[in-house]
Amino acid sequence: MRRADRLTANARIRTLAGTALPIVALVVFGATVGAAVAASAQQGTLGFDFLSYDVAVRRFLDGGVLYDQSFEYTGGFGLFYYPPPFVILALPFALLEPNFAAWLWTGVLIVVFFAAVAAMPVSTRVKWLIVLLSGLDFPMVYGIKLGQVGPILLLTFALGWRFMDRPRVLGVATAIGTAIKIQPVIVFAWAILTGRRRAVVVGAVALLVVAAAATVIAGPSSWVDQATLLARLSKPIVTANNFTPGRVAFELGASESVAWAIQWLNWGLVGLVLVVGMLRAAPIASYLAVVVASQLVSPILWNHYALLLVLPVAWLLERGRWWATAIPLVTMVWLVDVTPPIAYPVLYWVTFLAVLREGWGRARTEAGGAAARTEAAPA
């Protein structure tokens, strides 16, 4: 075959693949998420986590407490320990019939997921590939079925990534993420270290407004109640079915003291590597590293938290690092009973270091190019 003919054939294949990818992505995502949602609904467990939020808010509206202090371990039904501002998000759903509210919340999460993908500043091809990989990824499918807030956090992080140089968007998006779940607060530290202080001011104001509204609704004592409950339930070593490095080591036979040492080492290394990365790597890379670190430092690391890894995976794919497709494929739905627990902290660390390594090289290249242009400029 002549070279011109080969080029024409390759172009046709690329065109066909580009046309087929959105169709395949939507079919796979719809099939896996639809099957999980249908099975969960049949078993009466659709929106398991959402219904826990819903029960807490309904109890509160009926004159009871928002934070039930009787729980000794996390993971049980009915537990609510998110910050008081989360009540503002959950309150409208408490006005609906619980089963209908669970279906509506599930639909909202799916829409929010696609909004997050649309917000990612990557090519259309990579966006569709992320939809495909997410449809195969157990953490994403499971998180939607549970009614977890992961897709909402994914959207706030995606908006922060796309508009990292727009203080108002970055600040408000980070404030919303922090109000829903505390971990995204470290994005503000990243903003300070990378010179985005206006975003911190905007975010702080937004947080104060939301916190004031939550205090009016839930009462001043809700903050103390939430902190008390969170402190008592944050048990990374003895909490079953979570995937912190310490817990994984404990399940592999390490003593509790050794497991704690591993957990503290993990937290210390994350902090050290992250600070160095924020100071030395390119802003995009350090921001995405913060996204990974926000989950890696969590006292309890559920498997569905890993759905947030699709964000740095998208960036790695955009830069031609196709090996990154393996990150969500390791935890794909058909491997849920095969993938060992240790795979989760390993995947977090691989992604964490990969984006920093990619950004580190980019930062040096950009710095070298800037220096060369300066030297070449006429005096």
Buried (B, 14 or more C-beta within 10 A) or exposed (E): EEEEEEEEEEEEEEEEEEEEBBEBBBEBBEEBBEEBBEEBBEEEBBBBBBBBBBBBBBBBEEEEBBBBEEBEEBBEEBBBBBBBBBBBBBBEBBEBEBEEBBBBBBEBBBEBBBBBBEBBBBEEBBBBBBBBBBBBBBBBBBBBBBBBBBBBBBBBBBBBBBBBEBBEBBBBBBBBBBBBBBBBBBBBBBBEBBEBEBBBEBBBEBBEEBBEBBBEBBBEEBBEBBEEBBEBBEBBBEBEEBBBBBBBBBBEEBEEEBBBBBBEEBBEBBEEBBBEBBEBBBBBBBBBBBBBBBBBBBBBBBBBBBBBBBBBBBBBBBBEBEEBBEBBEBBBBEEEEEBEBBBBBBBBBBBBBBBBBBBBEBBEEEEEEEEEEEEEEEE
